[in-house]
Amino acid sequence: MIIHCMKKRSWEEAKNQDSWGQNDIDRYGFVHCSTAEYLWRVLPGFEDDPDERVLICIDENKLLSEVKYEDHEDYPGRYYPHVYGLINNDSVLMVLDYLIDKEGHYRKNPEFCDIPDE
């Protein structure tokens, strides 16, 4: 499973389509994703964003687009999944809320509690 964090309002538009992600592809050349083990490194970057977010959990074996695990340029040795094409909605396993605590910091979703942070 790989995970993509997106604005909730964007998901509300995308969930009724066959696929989504073109804006990210146009901007970055791929759709940024993370493994559950690396979420704690990625999600705090959205804490100052006032928009409500969701976590899109994707079965990469059901994706029609290619997934490449690529080394992060600022953090060598950390490989993040990048999807080089649209995300087909029939690959979405579940959609979870982006949880925050009282101080506005990301709080690990219960669904990921058995997965160790790396």
C-alpha positions in Angstrom: 0.0 0.0 0.0 1.1 3.5 -0.8 -0.5 6.7 0.4 -1.2 10.1 -1.1 -2.2 13.1 0.9 -4.6 15.5 -0.8 -7.1 18.2 0.0 -10.4 16.8 1.0 -12.3 19.0 -1.5 -10.0 17.7 -4.3 -10.8 14.2 -3.3 -14.6 15.0 -3.3 -14.1 15.9 -7.0 -11.8 13.0 -7.8 -13.7 10.2 -6.2 -16.4 10.1 -8.8 -14.0 10.0 -11.7 -12.2 7.0 -13.2 -8.8 8.4 -12.4 -7.1 11.5 -11.1 -3.7 13.2 -10.5 -3.2 15.2 -13.7 -2.5 18.4 -11.7 0.4 16.7 -9.9 1.7 15.2 -13.1 1.7 18.6 -14.8 3.4 20.2 -11.8 5.9 17.5 -10.7 5.9 14.9 -13.5 4.4 12.3 -11.2 2.0 11.9 -8.2 3.9 12.0 -4.9 3.1 9.2 -2.5 4.6 7.7 0.6 4.8 4.4 2.4 3.1 4.1 5.8 6.5 3.8 7.4 7.5 7.2 6.1 4.3 9.1 6.7 5.5 10.6 9.9 8.3 12.3 7.9 5.9 13.6 5.2 2.6 14.6 6.8 3.9 17.3 9.2 4.7 19.3 6.1 0.9 19.9 5.7 0.3 21.1 9.3 0.3 24.8 8.4 -2.1 24.3 5.5 -5.6 25.5 6.5 -7.3 23.1 4.0 -8.7 19.9 5.4 -6.9 16.9 4.0 -7.4 13.1 3.6 -5.0 10.2 3.1 -5.7 8.1 0.0 -4.5 4.5 0.5 -3.7 2.9 -2.8 -3.1 -0.7 -3.7 -0.1 -0.3 -6.0 -0.7 -3.8 -7.5 -4.0 -2.5 -8.9 -2.5 0.7 -10.3 -2.5 1.0 -14.1 0.3 3.5 -14.0 4.0 2.8 -13.2 5.3 3.3 -9.7 9.0 4.0 -9.2 10.6 4.1 -5.7 13.0 7.0 -6.0 15.6 8.4 -3.6 14.7 11.7 -2.0 17.3 14.3 -3.1 17.5 16.0 0.3 17.5 12.7 2.3 19.6 10.1 0.5 18.6 6.5 1.2 14.9 7.3 1.6 12.9 5.9 -1.3 9.5 7.3 -1.9 6.9 5.9 -4.3 6.2 8.2 -7.3 3.3 7.3 -9.6 4.1 8.1 -13.2 0.6 8.4 -14.5 -3.0 8.8 -13.3 -4.3 7.0 -10.2 -7.2 4.8 -11.2 -9.9 4.9 -8.5 -10.4 1.2 -8.5 -6.9 1.0 -6.9 -8.0 3.0 -3.9 -8.3 0.8 -0.8 -9.6 3.4 1.7 -9.7 7.1 2.4 -8.7 8.2 5.9 -8.9 11.6 7.6 -5.7 13.5 8.1 -5.7 13.5 11.9 -4.3 16.4 14.0 -4.0 16.8 17.8 -5.0 19.9 19.8 -1.8 21.7 18.9 -2.4 21.2 15.2 0.2 18.4 14.7 -0.3 15.3 12.7 -1.5 12.3 14.7 -0.9 8.8 13.5 -4.0 7.1 12.2 -5.0 4.0 14.2 -4.9 2.0 10.9 -1.1 2.6 10.8 -0.3 2.0 14.5 1.0 -1.5 13.9 3.4 -0.2 11.2 6.7 1.0 12.7 8.0 4.5 11.7 11.3 4.5 9.7 
